[in-house]
Amino acid sequence: MEIKFKLIVLVLGVLFTGLTAGLCFTWSNAITPGIGRLDDLSFLKSFQAMNRAIINPRFLIVFFAPVVLLFLNTYLYRKANTTTFWLFLSAAVIFFIGVGLITVFKNVPLNTILENAVLEDLSSIEVKRLRETFESPWNFWHMIRTITSFTAFTLLLVGILYNK
């Protein structure tokens, strides 16, 4: 039973971390550069619409489950070889800080500012100012999430290889 549980936790942790890394990569390399070419109002409306659409149970499970799964995985592999343990622990910490905490304390507050804006009521100057307040910081913090999710995913894969 223990081996099956360990394997399920490991597989789900790797899968969800990989999906998160892929999502972050896609946003960083296609979505934000694409909508970044839009005029200010269209950019903000597009971002509002995507933020509203992405908050759903499937996304929340896949995006935040690794925060728990990776630490549980580290605990379950605490008696594995030292390299595997440290790779799994590093992946958990990096994902927790670089995806979990940054999302909660950096990207979500920016999303909230955007969500609370009634874009149709803003002047063109206010729309421009809102975009300037939102876009660059959001992209910066999201790039950190992209790098850290990819790093955590890679560390998990290397940890699996060392565990053999």
Disulfide bonds with the S-S distance in Angstrom:
none
